[in-house]
Amino acid sequence: MSESKVTRLRPAIISGKNKMARALWSIVYLFLFRPSPRVFHVWRAFLLRCFGADIGSSVRIYPSARIWAPWNLVMQDGSCLGEYVDCYSVARILLQKNAVVSQYSFLCAASRDISSLEKPLVVGDITVAENAWVAADVFVGPGVVIGEAAVVSARASVFKDVEAWTVVAGNPAVFVKRRVLK
């Protein structure tokens, strides 16, 4: 793990208040968010804002997307959480303008510190920068930054930062090529 990545991870603090808020969110998710019609993106954005999410305009949040802690979610204008995306938002997850996370992807902002036998929970913010695309069924680990206009190919696993304007693929994700627009 790179030194910069290690310094981005920090111990997790999950308070009783956090657990209560997640319990309430689970009820709202089950009865109001999840069963809402697919095109009701504004309704789901409203529900997330009620729980502290910072949601911009014209975002698309599909009803099957799962958000662990809405208060740690930031979605800027035009960003998208596709079908069955799982946001394990123990730490902040930021989708900048027009960032897209496609179906079945998993944004995992927490892990365990295996250098200790107690394996304490550690967290790291995830950023998907402006105009970046996380394709279908991608795993993004804690502390990762997906650079501006980068593309993470389907089924990749990302454990390190992805440079801007690059395409990565594989497990672990590796550089494939520079992204060039026509």
ZITA-V538289 format. One record per backbone hydrogen bond with DSSP energy under -0.5 kcal/mol. CO is the residue of the C=O (numbers start at 1). NH is the residue of the N-H. If there is no record, write none. Layout:
BEGIN
co nh
CO NH
CO NH
END
This chain:
BEGIN
co nh
2 6
3 7
4 8
5 8
5 9
6 9
10 123
13 15
15 19
16 20
17 21
18 22
19 23
20 24
21 25
22 26
23 27
24 28
25 29
26 30
27 31
28 32
28 33
29 34
33 36
37 40
39 41
40 44
41 45
42 46
43 47
44 48
45 49
46 50
47 51
48 51
48 53
49 52
53 55
54 75
57 78
59 61
60 81
62 65
66 87
69 72
70 73
72 93
73 54
74 95
75 56
76 79
77 98
79 60
80 82
80 101
81 62
82 85
83 104
85 66
85 87
86 88
86 107
87 68
87 89
88 90
88 109
92 126
93 74
93 95
94 96
94 128
95 76
96 99
97 131
99 80
100 102
100 134
101 82
102 105
103 137
105 86
106 108
106 140
107 88
107 109
109 124
111 122
112 114
113 116
116 119
120 113
121 12
122 111
123 10
124 143
126 94
127 129
127 146
128 96
129 132
130 149
132 100
133 135
133 152
134 102
135 138
136 155
138 106
138 140
139 158
140 108
141 144
144 127
145 147
145 162
146 129
147 150
148 165
150 133
151 153
151 168
152 135
153 156
156 139
157 159
157 172
157 173
158 141
161 163
162 147
163 166
165 179
166 151
167 176
167 177
168 153
169 174
170 157
174 169
177 167
178 180
END
